[in-house]
C-alpha cells in the first residue's frame, strides 16, 4: 500500500511538471549514486558502556524534475529509492531486555510468556532501511556551473533488515544466552528532515552532493532499549543526466 501511494504521488507530480514543459521551463532526467552516513543517537544510554559503528554504503536511484523560474532560481523535485544502513557493536550493562520463557506441558502443548529483564555482555547488529524519498529543494545559481540548494524531504520506509544480536547473560542467569532479535517492526514507517547541497553542471551532466538530517527518530516511540532519538544523518553523492531545454542559461 505504501509503495502504491508513493508511485501515484510520483505519477501526479510528473504529470504536473509535464504540463509546464511546453513553457520551455522544465528539465528532468535520471540520477544514480550512493549514500553514506549513519543513524546517529541524540542521547546516551547509561546501560551502554561502549559503542562503535561502520557505515554501510547504500545505492540511491531516482528521477528529478527541475523547474526554472529564471536564470538564477529554480525548483528541484526528486523521487528516489535509497538505502540507509549501519553496522554497530556495543557492550551492555543492565540493558533493558525482553526474554521469552517457554514451558512444555504434559499434554504436549507449549506455553510461552515474555519477561522484562536486563542483559549484560556484548551486543551487535545493523540498521538496514530502504526508503522511497521525495526531496523538494529551492536551487540558486551563483555561477554558470555551480548551484546551491536546500529544502525538506519526506521518506516512507519500504523494507528493513535491521537486527540485533546478543551474546551474554540475561537476568540472574549464570549460563550465556545467544539471541537474535529482528528490529523490522520497531522501525518508524516515516522519516522527514532537511538537506543542503550543491550541483556542478557540465553540459547535460550534474554532479550532486548533499547532506541530510532527519528530524524524526528511526525507532518507534515504544522501543524501550533506546529512550532517546536516533536520527538519520547521511551524505549523498550522485550523478544526474539532464534533458534540458535550450535557452540562454544553458550556455556553456
Secondary structure, DSSP 8 states (H G I E B T S, - for coil): -HHHHHHHHHHHHHHHHHTTGGGT-EEEEEEEEEEEEEEEESS--TTEEEEEEEEE-EEEEEEEEEEESSSSEEEEEEEEEEEEEEEEEEEEEEEEEEEEEEEE-TTS-EEEEEEEEEEEEEEEEEEEEEEEEEEEEEEEESSSSEEEEEEEEEEEEEEE--EEEEEEEETT-SS-EEEEEE-GGGB-SEEEEEEEEEEEEETTEEEEEEEEEEEEESB-TT-TT--S-EEEEEEEEEEEE-B---SGGG--
